[in-house]
Amino acid sequence: MALAMKASMVLNGGIGRRLLNVREAAQYLGLEVDTVYRKARLREVPCVKVGRALRFDLKALERFVEQHTIETID
């Protein structure tokens, strides 16, 4: 899934999009859009307000996933 996000950054003319909209963040996290809105409202997932719109920093989402990853027990 991260590869798809990096591919979209390449298609953006080399500028690179760092902020994702709610739909893109939901796809990246594997969640429903409503769940992402709820987690953002409860401050469970990092987000940025741009005017009235919610945006999600790709690097912050990557850190969020890394911090909430449960390691397997060997």
N, C-alpha and C positions, 0 to 999 in steps of 0.2 A: 504494500500500500504506500509506503514512503517513496518508493520508486516512481509511482504515478504522480505524487506531488512534486518531486524533483523534475519530472518530465514536463509538468505544466509550467514550472518556473523557467525551463529552457525555452518553451514556446512563447514566453512573454517578452521576447526580443532581447534577452540578456539582462534585463533589469531585475527580474526575480521578484515574485510576489511573496512577501513575508507574512501578510495578514490574510487569513482565510475568512470567508463568510460562514454563517451557521451551517449551511448545507454541506460545504466542503469540510468543515471541522467534524461534523457528524460522520461523514464518510470516512475521514481519516481515523477517527476513534472507533468506528464500527458501532455507532449508536444512532438512535432515532433523533430527528431534529428536535422534537419536544423534550427529549431527555437532555440534550445539550443546553437548551434554553433553561431548563430547571436547574441543572448543575451550575450554569453561569449565575443564575439568580441567587443560588445558595452559596456561591463563591467556592464551589468544589473544583472548578476547572478555571484556569487563568483566561481572562478575556480583556478586551479593550473596547471602550465605547468611542465610536467615531460618529459624532452627532447623535442620532437616535439608533444607529445600527451597532450591533455587536460584531466585533472582529476578533479573531483568534490568532495569536502569534504562533507561527509554525514551530519556531525553536522552543517556545514555552510549552507547547503541546508535546513536543518530543521529550522535554525534561519531565513533564507530568507523567507520561507513559513510563519512562525509565524509573521514576520514583515510586510508582504504584505497581511495578512488576513484582510478582511473587515468584521467588526462586523455588526450584524443585528441591526436594530433600533426596539426597543420594543414600 
